[in-house]
C-alpha cells in the first residue's frame, strides 16, 4: 500500500518541455527499459526536477522500482549539479526516494538488505529535514517509516503533527486510521477513515480507505456494511481488480458459509460467492500470500492435497509477514499430514509454531503427530495447550481424554470424557470409550455406558431407517462384562449378537481383505469367549468342541490349548493336561502361560520338576511374570514346611529365605500383590513371627476380602496365638463361604479347634462337634487315612473327658456313648495298623498302637465308673423326684389358693354388679320422672342428684365416666336435659357394664397364663440348678489326668 | 416329552446333622435316610411322616440300601460297621456285621437280599452273607480305595468305583472281573445300573456323569453340567422314561435324558451339598437328602 506525495499523473503521456520550445513526449505505456536514455536527455536539456519526479512516479506506478530510483537519483544529481536549482525543489524527489526505499525494505526478504533500504530511507529523510524541517510530506513519510519499524507511537505522533497542519491530508488520515485499527480502536479508526474518505478525491485512496472502513466494520461485527465496503472497492476499480478486497470478501463469505445459523441456502450462496471472489483474487494477484493461503485451504477441503501444498509453499515463499507465513506453513503441514507424510508435516507444523507460537491449529496438528508417533506425553502437552486457550474446544478435550486413557491416567481421562459427555450426549464412540475406561474399575458404569452406546446406535439406525449394526467389538465387550458379572445368559446373548454381526460384515461385498482378516480374528476371540462361557455354564463338552474348532483353524491359538489343558486338569487327567499345554510350544516355545500351567499341573501332582518349569518362565519367557514369582515362592515355602526336625534346620531356613525372596520380588514389581503378601506372612508365621504375620494378614484381608486363603491363614494365626474360639469361627465362616463345607483341610482345622477348646474347657459338647467335623472330612475324602486317626483320637479324647468329669457333671448316657466311641476308635486304629507296611503313611504306627492300648485301659476305667454313675444317678433321680413332688404339692396348693381367691373375687364382682344395676335402674326411673315433670322443680332434682352421688361413693365404685357425667350435670342444665331424652341415656348403664365384663374376660386368662409361666420357669430353674455346680470340685477331679498334649496335636495335624 | 418333577414334601431338620444317603424301599414304600448323627430314619414314602429311627451305629452313616422287595435295609457307617434291618418288623436290627477295620465303606444289598457288597480301603470288594454276617467272597481290584458299588437289578453284575476314577464290573455268578472301565480320573462316588441291566451310570468328582455300555465296556456318553462333585446318580426304574437323576456338591439336582444326553431340568432347592437321590419304584417320584439336614420329595406332574 504505497502512499506517494500528493500528485497523481492522470495522463498517459508526459510532455517534457525541452530547450528551444521543443517538447519530449514520453508515452507512459512504452517507457524505455533503461531510464538512462531519458534521464540523459533530461540532463542535457536541463529539464526541471518536476519531470524527473513525474517520470519516476510513472516507473513506480508500473512497479519498476529500480528504474524509478535511477530516475530520481539522476534528478537529484542534476539538482546538485545545477547551481540555479533551489534545495527545496529537491524535497519531493527525496521524499519519493524515501518512499521507494521503504517500499523496497518492505518487500525484501533478506534482513540485511532490508536494513540497508531502511537506513537509506532514514538518510533521505534526514536530508529532507536539513533542507526544510517543516515540510509536511516529510512528516508523513516519517510516520510511514515508524509504522514500518513498528513504532506505533512515533508514527502516530508524526501523523497527528501532519494533520494539525493539514487536517485534510488523506495519507496521514489513513496512517492514523491504520494505527488505531492496529490498536483495536475500531470505532476511532472508522471515524478517521470516514473523514479521510470525505477529503479524498481520487480513486486511488478511495480503495484503501474503503478497505480500512470495511475491516473496521468487520471488526465491529457489522458484516453487511463491511461487505458493502469491500464491494464498493471492487466497483471503484473494476478494471484493476483489487485482490485484497476480493480476498477479504471471500474470507467473509466463506466464514458465512460455515455459519449454520444463516440457513443452508444462504450458506451455499456464500460459499459459491466466496469461492468466486477467491478465484478472482487469485486472478488479480497470483502472488498475494493471503490469497494463496486461502487457495491452499480450498484445495485442502476439496482433497487436492498436492495443489494445496503448492499454493501454500508459494505463499510461504512470498509472504513476509510472520502470521501469514505461519498460516502458509500450517497449510503445508496439514496437507502433508493428510497425505501421511508425517515427518514433513511435523517439520512444517513446528515451523508454523515458531513463526506464530499461538497458532492453535498447528498445536492441534503437532499433537496429533506426536500421538501418531506414540509420544503420548508430548501429545498431551500440546492438546493441553489447545484446551487451555480454547476451553470450548470439545474436540481437543475429547482427544485429551483419549490420550490420558492411553497414557494410563484413567482418572484424568475420565474427567475429560465425562466433561465431553456433558456437552455431547449422542456420541456412541465416546460412550464406548468411557465404557472401556471404566472396565477395570467401575463395572456398573461400564455396562451403563455400553448400553447407552448400543441404544444410541439403535436409535440412529431407526432414524435412518436401517437395521442397527453395532460393532462386534462392542458387543463382545458387553458380553464379556456380563460374563464376568456372572450373568451368563445375557453374556451368551451378546456373544451371539457379536458373532452374527461379524458374519454379516464378512459376507458384505464391499468388505476388503484386511477387514475380513480382522473380523475373522475377532470371531475367533468371540468363539473363545463362548468356550469360556460354556465352561462356566458347566457344558464342558461344548467348550472342548469350541476350543478344538479354534485350534483346527488356528493351531497357534495358545489360549484354546491352555483351556483344553485346564479342563483335563480339572477332570484329574493331569498328564493329558500337560500334553495340551505342550501343544502351545509348537507355535511358541517360550509361552509363559503354558510353562506356568505346566508348572502348576506338576505341582498338583506333587512333582518337584514344577520348579524347573517355573524357572524356565523366568529365564526364557518373562522375567517379570508375577504369577511365576508367587508360584516359586509357594514352592520353596512348601519345601521348607516339609523339612521337619532339628537336623534340617539350615535347609529349612534356606528354603524360607528363597521363598521370601520370591515373594519380595513380586511385591517389588507389584506392591499390591495380595498373594505375595500372603506368602510372606505365611513364611513369617512359619518361622514364629506370629504377630507380624497377623498384621500382614489383616492388611491383606482388607484389600482382598474375598480371598479364602487369607481367612484360613488368619485363622491359623489365631490358632498360633491360642485363640481357638476365634479361629474356629473364622474357619467355619471360610468353610461355608468358600469351600461349600467340603475342603477336608478346612474341615479338619475346624475339628481341631473344637477339639482344643473341648480339651481346654473340659467341654464334651465341643468334643462332639470335633467328631462331627472330622467325620464330615472323612466322608468328603475317605481315602485320607489320617482323618481316620483323627476320628479315633477324638472318640478316645471324648471318653477321657467323660471319664475325668465329676459324677454330677456327666450322665450314664454320655458314658455309654464314650464306650461305644471307644469301640469305634479301636476299630479305627486297627484299620490304620492293618495298612500294609510298605505303604507310606502320614502317621506314626507306634503311636497308633499306644493309642489303641490306651483306649483299652480307658474303656475298662469307664466301665468301672459306670456302675458308680448308675447308682449316683439313681439317687439323684430320687432326690429330684422328691423335690419334684414337693414342688408339685406346693403348686397344687398355690393353684387352689388362686382358685379360691378368684372365686371370691368373682363373687364380689357379681355382688357389685347387682348393686350397680339396681342403682342404675333407680336413676333411670328418676330421670324419666324428671323428664315428665316441669323445669321449675330444679331444686328437687339437685337434691336427688347429690343423693345419688353419695350413694355411688358409698358403694365404693369410682367410675371416671360417671364423675365426668356428673360434672356435666353441674354445667348448663338445659342442653343436658335434651341429652337425657336422647338414646344416649341408654348408654349410661350399659357402658360400665361392658367395661367390667371386658375386664373380667381379659383378666382371667391373662392371670392364668402368667401363673403357668412362673411355674414353668421355676421348673427349669430347678433343673438347671441341680446338680449345683462346684468349681473346686471340677479342678480337683482333673488332677488324675495323665495325658501328653503334644501327642494329641500331632495326631490332629 | 420330559416329565416335570415338582417339589412336594419338605422335611427340614430331618436329622440332627447332615444327611449323607437315601434309599427308597419298593414294597414297603419307605424312604430311608442315613446321617452324620449316627441314625437311619425311615419315612413314609407318600406322606413323609417319620416312621422309625434305626439306632446303633456309632459313627456317621455313609450308605443305606434295600433289597429289591424292600423288606431288608442295609446301612454302613464310617467305622466299617454294616447293619441289616428288618423293614417288615418296625426296622428291627437283624445283624450287625463288623467288617474288619477299613474293610467296608458304602454297601449295596444284592437284589435277592442274600448278600451285601461293600468296597474297602485296600481295594477289595467284600461280599457278606446277610444270613450270618460271614464273608462270602472278596473280589480284588488294583489296591485303590473302592468308594462306590452297584448291583444290576437282575443280580448278574456287580460294579464298583475306585477313588482314582476306575470302575470295575464283575460277573457275580462267575465271580470274576469282566470289565475295567476307564474314563474318570477322579473318585467315583456313585454308581447305578439302569433297569436294562446293561447300562451303568457313574458320577465322579470330575463333575461328570458317564453312561457306560457294560456289555462292550465302553463309554456311551459323558454328561456335563454339574459344577461340583457328582455325589449321587440314580436311573429311573421306569425304563420308558430313559431318565437319570443326579445330585451334586453344587447343591443342585438334575434330571437327564439318557437318549438326548442332556439335562432336562435342574432343581436348586437345597442350601448345601446334596449327598443322595433315590426314585420310587414306579419312577414317578424322587427324594433327595442333603447336608442341609433336609429331605425333599419331588413328584412328576402326572402322579399323585
Interface residues (C-beta under 8 A of the other chain):
Chain A: X537 X538 X539 X540 X541 X570 X571 X572 X573 X574 X740 X741 X742 X772 X775 X776 X778 X779 X782 X783 X785 X788 X791 X820 X821 X823 X824 X827 X828 X829 X830 X831 X832 X834 X835 X836
Chain B: X17 X18 X20 X36 X58 X59 X60 X62 X78 X79 X80 X81 X98 X100 X101 X102 X105 X121 X122 X145 X147 X163 X165 X184 X185 X186 X187 X205 X206 X207 X208 X222 X224 X225 X226 X227 X228 X229 X249 X250 X251 X272 X273 X291
